[in-house]
Amino acid sequence: MIVTYLSGYETLLNLTHVCTHWRHVITTCPTFWTDIRIGVKGMIDSLANLSFERADGCLLDVQISPPAEKLDVRKRRSLTPRHHTIPTLSPGRRIRTLCIESGWVLILEVLDRWADALSSLQLLDIATGDSSSLPSRPTIFFGDALTELRLHGIAVPGLDHIRAPNLTALRLWDDYQPCSATKLFDFLEAAPALEEVSIKGNCLTAYEFPPPNRTVTLPHVRSLMLMLRHARRLASHLVCPSLTDTRLADAFPVDPAAGIFPPPFHQLLGRCSVEIIDRVTVGISEQEEHKECFLQLRTPSDAMFTTACITQFVIDDPVPDDDPLWTFSAVFDQTLSTLLTLPLANVVTFTIDIVPFPSDDTADPTDIVTRFAEVFKKCPTLHEVVLEDYPLDCLSVFSRDGMPPIQVLIIKHPEYLSWEELAERVTEVAQIRHSRGAPLERIEVVATTEESPRIERLESWVQQVRYRVEPPQKYWRQCPWS
């Protein structure tokens, strides 16, 4: 088998010169010619035409992109029709996937000219940086086969021109330009079969919203990912009764006065018929250029609900000294206050990933311990606590009276803490719990290097102590705003 990739045309042509037999096999086998890349180095227009012919009646995967010599990494790519001669396809040609990186004029021209070949289209992927007004053209209706649509760049304006009744996956990546939520909702209503919706935007992207009473029901959507400014407000207009996976991420809250997790967050949970929550992850941290917080809830059915927010850009958008809203203390208080409004009676696993903001001194160790104790008391079935990142004093919460019957403590060694300090604090917690007749069943210590020694004293107070090495890694801090 010969597999050709993005630059595989030169390889394919070279193989035809190995021997007569290879030339015959390659030139007469249609499946070798189904990957057609117009504009890619080595794939000139005449070779693209030859590939269309040799592919015969096989389903085609076509990509149209700017010629390599036209690219400028400092500017968004754009094409005009003069850069390519778009082939006229013979009857019977069928395109399975079509990816176009261009301006809207060429994109719509290709869709118009190849309309007959798109009846079997399964994936349409469009990337454009063209912010000019779209030409006035009729809506293009795709066949029943189109199940996935991806739009990148300045994408949402193109939704007016596309209709696909059997679409199951929609992925939009929009940059900078304000978008019409009404236009998006109109498209969603015309795609009742959607199962997965993913919308990303630069932190500057802002949606122009319709009246608050307008809602769109997406009966089959199981995964909803909104990563853009006003994500939770956008979600508040959607009704997704089958939702099992949602991730909402805002560059900033919709209304600072409403807090980091405003009412639409609760409305979304209610509309999605959230089952009993059994796993909670909470994180607050200051990154290199921004401050962010994160809250993830999971259920026994593995339904997952995640909301994240950048509360402040540390460099570009500093908060005035007299505005206390985005101090660590305020963010922490709002996050845990939100947790206390949720049903936590069946939580069995709780993950903490919190580092006080180095840029302010509002973190109160006593308050952190007290608030977590308050949350844990609402979790009578809590069995396992995972400490990803945490203030050192946070460990003392597990020595308090009235704690749920926690049996497993998984502790990652934070970078700022010496191994000796960690060993001392963990051993103290284990000893106190043992003396009170509530010993821990297992402590798992996660080190960042192989050199970390065993904590021998700890092993006399806990039934089982495990050690493992894991390099520092943050799942929830892989944020999409940049």
Secondary structure, DSSP 8 states (H G I E B T S, - for coil): -----TTHHHHHHHHTTS-HHHHHHHHH-GGGG-EEEETSTT--HHHHHHHHHHTTTSEEEEEE---GGG--TTS-----GGG-------TT-EEEEEEEES-HHHHHHHHHHTGGGGTT--EEEEEE---S-------EE--TT--EEEEEES-GGGGGGEE-TT--EEEEEE-SS-EEHHHHHHHHHT-TT--EEEEEE-TT--EE---TT--EE-TT--EEEEESTTHHHHHTTEE-TT--EEEEEESS-S-GGG-SS-HHHHHHHHHTT-----EEEEEEEE-SSEEEEEEEEE-TT--EEEEEEEEEETTTS---TT--TTSHHHHHHHHHHHHHTS--TT--EEEEEE---TT-----HHHHHHHHHHHHTT-TT--EEEEEE--GGGGGGGGSTT-----EEEEE--TTS-HHHHHHHHHHHHHHHHHTT---SEEEEEESSTT----GGGGGTSSEEEEEE-----STT--S--
